[in-house]
C-alpha cells in the first residue's frame, strides 16, 4: 500500500431476521423489525431491481453513481427476530461472535441486551451506528449502557432516529457517511431557466429513497410545489419508519423521515 492509497473501510452488520436462527427461549413476546435491514443492505450492495418504484418506466438512475459497496461489508450476522421481552442470557447468542478487522458496526433492530454483550466482548472497532426506525427498538436504559461502554472503549456511537437523520459532524462516523453516501440527504440541482435540468445525489437516505426522489424532480419547475411532490413520491417508495407516535420526538418517526427528505430542497436554497 502506497502513502496515497486509502484503506478500505470495513463494515459489520448485525440484524434481526426470520432466518436468524431459532430462539433458545420458549417465550416469543417481542418481534423485531426485519424489513429495514433488507432494504438497507440491498441499497448498500446496489442489488439490482431492489427499487421497483418506477416499474416499467425505470431508467436505472442509480447506475451513474457506482453504489456497490459489497466489498466493504465484512460480515452480516443474523439474530432471531422473535425474542422474549426480558433476555436474561444474551451470551447464548453472542459467545461465538468475533468482530475482527471491522471499522464500523451497524446494528439493525437487534435486541439491546445482545448488543451490549457484543460490545463487552468485542470492542476493537471504531464506530457504532444504531438506527431507530421503530419506537421501542431500544430503551433509555439500553442507550445509556451502550453509550457508557462506547465511552469506555473509545468507540464513536450514534442513534439516528430515523436512519436518514444520521449526520455526524466529525470522526469516523462522518467518514462513513461520506464514503458510503448515506445519511441526511444532500443533492445538487442544475437549472435551465426555471426548470430542473438535473439532480445529483451526494448523500442518500439509507433506504435509497433519495435517488428515486431526485430522478423524479427532473423536468419540474423550480416554483412548482416541490414539497408536495416529494411527499407524493415517498408514498410510492414506502418508508420503513414506524407510523406510531413516538414520545421522545413528539411525532411519528415516519413523519420525521418525510420532513427530512424535504431538507434536500433547503440544501439547495429552495424553501420547503
C-alpha positions as CSV (number, residue, x, y, z in Angstrom):
1,X,0.0,0.0,0.0
2,X,1.4,3.3,-1.0
3,X,1.2,6.5,1.0
4,X,-1.5,7.8,-1.3
5,X,-3.7,4.7,-1.1
6,X,-6.5,4.7,1.4
7,X,-7.5,1.6,3.4
8,X,-11.0,0.4,2.6
9,X,-13.4,0.9,5.4
10,X,-15.0,-2.4,6.6
11,X,-18.5,-2.8,7.9
12,X,-20.1,-5.5,10.0
13,X,-23.9,-5.5,10.1
14,X,-25.9,-7.0,12.9
15,X,-29.6,-7.6,12.1
16,X,-32.7,-9.4,13.3
17,X,-34.2,-11.7,10.7
18,X,-36.7,-14.5,10.4
19,X,-33.9,-16.9,9.3
20,X,-31.5,-15.7,12.0
21,X,-31.9,-19.0,13.9
22,X,-34.4,-20.3,16.4
23,X,-34.8,-18.5,19.7
24,X,-33.4,-20.6,22.6
25,X,-36.4,-19.4,24.7
26,X,-40.0,-20.5,24.7
27,X,-41.4,-17.0,25.1
28,X,-41.8,-15.2,21.9
29,X,-43.0,-11.8,23.2
30,X,-41.2,-9.3,21.0
31,X,-40.9,-9.3,17.3
32,X,-38.1,-7.1,15.9
33,X,-38.4,-5.3,12.6
34,X,-36.7,-7.0,9.7
35,X,-37.9,-5.0,6.7
36,X,-35.5,-2.1,7.1
37,X,-32.4,-4.3,7.3
38,X,-33.3,-5.9,3.9
39,X,-33.8,-2.5,2.3
40,X,-30.6,-1.0,3.7
41,X,-28.4,-4.0,2.7
42,X,-29.9,-4.0,-0.8
43,X,-29.1,-0.3,-1.1
44,X,-25.6,-0.7,0.3
45,X,-24.8,-3.6,-2.2
46,X,-26.7,-1.9,-5.0
47,X,-28.7,-5.1,-5.7
48,X,-30.4,-4.9,-9.0
49,X,-34.2,-4.5,-9.0
50,X,-34.4,-3.8,-5.3
51,X,-36.1,-0.5,-6.2
52,X,-39.2,-1.2,-8.2
53,X,-41.0,2.1,-7.6
54,X,-40.7,3.3,-11.3
55,X,-42.0,0.0,-12.7
56,X,-41.7,-0.1,-16.5
57,X,-40.5,3.5,-16.5
58,X,-37.2,2.6,-14.8
59,X,-34.2,4.2,-16.4
60,X,-31.7,2.8,-13.9
61,X,-31.0,6.2,-12.4
62,X,-28.6,4.8,-9.8
63,X,-26.1,3.5,-12.4
64,X,-24.3,6.8,-12.7
65,X,-23.2,6.6,-9.0
66,X,-21.3,3.3,-8.7
67,X,-23.1,2.4,-5.4
68,X,-22.0,-1.2,-5.0
69,X,-20.1,-1.4,-1.6
70,X,-20.3,-5.2,-1.3
71,X,-16.5,-5.4,-0.8
72,X,-16.8,-3.2,2.3
73,X,-19.3,-5.5,4.0
74,X,-17.0,-7.7,6.1
75,X,-19.8,-9.7,7.7
76,X,-23.6,-9.9,8.2
77,X,-24.6,-11.5,11.5
78,X,-28.2,-12.7,11.9
79,X,-30.2,-13.0,15.1
80,X,-33.7,-14.3,15.8
81,X,-36.3,-11.7,15.2
82,X,-38.6,-13.2,17.9
83,X,-37.2,-13.0,21.5
84,X,-38.6,-12.6,25.0
85,X,-39.1,-9.1,26.4
86,X,-36.5,-9.8,29.1
87,X,-33.5,-11.6,27.7
88,X,-31.6,-12.9,30.7
89,X,-29.0,-14.9,28.9
90,X,-27.8,-12.8,25.9
91,X,-24.5,-14.6,25.9
92,X,-26.3,-17.6,24.4
93,X,-26.4,-15.7,21.2
94,X,-23.0,-13.9,21.3
95,X,-20.4,-16.4,22.6
96,X,-19.0,-17.3,19.2
97,X,-19.1,-13.8,17.7
98,X,-15.8,-12.1,16.9
99,X,-15.6,-8.7,15.2
100,X,-12.2,-8.8,13.6
101,X,-10.9,-6.2,11.1
102,X,-14.1,-4.2,11.4
103,X,-14.2,-0.4,11.4
104,X,-17.9,0.3,11.7
105,X,-20.7,-1.9,13.3
106,X,-24.3,-1.2,12.3
107,X,-27.0,-2.7,14.5
108,X,-30.3,-3.0,12.8
109,X,-33.2,-3.8,15.2
110,X,-31.0,-6.1,17.3
111,X,-32.0,-6.8,20.9
112,X,-30.2,-4.3,23.2
113,X,-29.0,-7.0,25.6
114,X,-27.4,-8.9,22.8
115,X,-25.8,-5.7,21.5
116,X,-24.5,-4.8,25.0
117,X,-23.0,-8.3,25.3
118,X,-21.3,-8.0,21.9
119,X,-19.7,-4.7,22.8
120,X,-18.4,-6.1,26.1
121,X,-16.6,-8.9,24.3
122,X,-15.7,-7.2,21.0
123,X,-14.6,-3.6,21.3
124,X,-11.8,-3.2,18.8
125,X,-13.9,-1.4,16.2
126,X,-14.1,2.3,15.9
127,X,-17.7,3.3,15.3
128,X,-21.2,2.0,16.1
129,X,-24.5,3.1,14.4
130,X,-27.8,2.0,16.0
131,X,-30.6,3.4,13.7
132,X,-34.0,3.6,15.3
133,X,-36.8,3.2,12.7
134,X,-39.4,1.9,15.2
135,X,-40.3,3.2,18.6
136,X,-39.2,0.8,21.3
137,X,-36.3,-0.6,19.3
138,X,-34.0,0.4,22.2
139,X,-34.9,1.5,25.7
140,X,-33.4,4.5,27.6
141,X,-31.5,2.0,29.8
142,X,-30.1,0.3,26.7
143,X,-29.0,3.5,25.2
144,X,-27.3,4.6,28.4
145,X,-25.4,1.3,28.8
146,X,-24.3,1.3,25.2
147,X,-23.1,4.9,25.4
148,X,-21.2,4.1,28.6
149,X,-19.5,1.1,27.0
150,X,-18.6,3.0,23.9
151,X,-17.2,5.8,26.0
152,X,-15.1,3.3,27.9
153,X,-13.7,1.7,24.8
154,X,-13.4,4.9,22.8
155,X,-16.0,3.9,20.2
156,X,-17.9,6.6,18.4
157,X,-21.7,5.9,18.6
158,X,-24.8,7.4,17.1
159,X,-28.5,6.5,17.5
160,X,-30.1,8.3,14.5
161,X,-33.9,8.3,14.6
162,X,-34.7,7.6,11.8
163,X,-31.5,6.5,10.0
164,X,-31.9,9.3,7.4
165,X,-31.3,11.8,10.3
166,X,-27.7,10.4,10.5
167,X,-25.5,13.5,10.3
168,X,-22.2,13.2,12.3
169,X,-20.0,16.3,12.2
170,X,-16.6,14.6,12.6
171,X,-14.7,11.4,13.3
172,X,-15.0,8.0,11.6
173,X,-18.8,8.2,11.6
174,X,-18.6,11.3,9.3
175,X,-16.1,9.4,7.2
176,X,-18.6,6.6,6.9
177,X,-21.3,9.0,5.8
178,X,-19.1,10.5,3.1
179,X,-17.6,7.2,2.0
180,X,-20.9,5.3,1.5
181,X,-23.0,8.4,0.7
182,X,-25.5,7.5,3.4
183,X,-27.3,9.7,6.0
184,X,-29.1,13.1,6.0
185,X,-29.9,13.6,2.3
186,X,-27.9,16.1,0.2
187,X,-28.4,16.9,-3.5
188,X,-27.2,19.3,-6.2
189,X,-29.7,20.8,-8.7
190,X,-28.8,22.0,-12.1
191,X,-31.3,24.6,-13.5
192,X,-32.1,25.6,-17.1
193,X,-34.2,28.7,-16.8
194,X,-36.9,28.0,-14.4
195,X,-36.7,24.2,-14.9
196,X,-34.8,21.5,-13.1
197,X,-32.4,20.1,-15.7
198,X,-30.6,17.6,-13.5
199,X,-30.4,16.4,-9.9
200,X,-27.3,14.8,-8.5
201,X,-27.4,12.9,-5.2
202,X,-24.4,13.4,-2.9
203,X,-25.9,11.7,0.2
204,X,-29.0,9.5,0.2
205,X,-31.3,8.3,2.8
206,X,-30.1,4.8,3.9
207,X,-33.1,3.1,2.3
208,X,-32.2,4.6,-1.1
209,X,-35.3,6.8,-1.4
210,X,-33.3,10.0,-2.3
211,X,-32.3,8.6,-5.7
212,X,-35.9,7.9,-6.6
213,X,-36.9,11.4,-5.5
214,X,-34.0,13.1,-7.3
215,X,-34.8,11.4,-10.6
216,X,-38.5,12.4,-10.4
217,X,-37.7,16.1,-9.7
218,X,-36.0,16.5,-13.1
219,X,-38.2,18.4,-15.5
220,X,-40.3,20.2,-12.9
221,X,-40.3,24.0,-12.4
222,X,-38.3,25.4,-9.5
223,X,-41.5,27.2,-8.4
224,X,-43.7,24.1,-8.6
225,X,-44.9,22.8,-5.2
226,X,-41.9,20.6,-4.8
227,X,-42.5,19.6,-1.1
228,X,-45.9,18.1,-2.0
229,X,-44.3,16.3,-5.0
230,X,-41.7,14.8,-2.6
231,X,-44.4,13.6,-0.3
232,X,-46.2,12.0,-3.2
233,X,-43.0,10.3,-4.4
234,X,-42.3,8.9,-1.0
235,X,-45.7,7.4,-0.9
236,X,-44.6,5.4,-3.9
237,X,-41.3,4.4,-2.3
238,X,-42.6,3.0,1.0
239,X,-40.8,4.3,4.1
240,X,-39.7,1.7,6.6
241,X,-40.0,4.1,9.6
242,X,-42.7,3.5,12.1
243,X,-46.0,5.4,11.8
244,X,-47.0,5.2,15.5
245,X,-46.5,8.1,17.9
246,X,-43.0,8.4,19.4
247,X,-42.9,10.2,22.8
248,X,-39.3,11.2,22.5
249,X,-39.7,13.2,19.3
250,X,-43.4,14.1,19.9
251,X,-44.4,12.8,16.4
252,X,-44.3,9.7,14.4
253,X,-40.9,8.6,13.1
254,X,-42.2,8.2,9.6
255,X,-43.4,11.8,9.5
256,X,-40.0,13.0,10.6
257,X,-38.5,10.9,7.8
258,X,-40.6,12.6,5.2
259,X,-39.7,16.0,6.6
260,X,-36.0,15.1,6.4
261,X,-36.4,14.3,2.8
262,X,-37.8,17.8,2.3
263,X,-34.5,19.1,3.7
264,X,-32.9,18.3,0.3
265,X,-34.7,21.4,-1.1
266,X,-33.4,23.7,1.7
267,X,-29.9,22.4,1.0
268,X,-30.1,23.9,-2.5
269,X,-31.9,27.1,-1.4
270,X,-35.5,26.1,-2.1
271,X,-37.8,26.6,0.8
272,X,-39.9,23.7,1.9
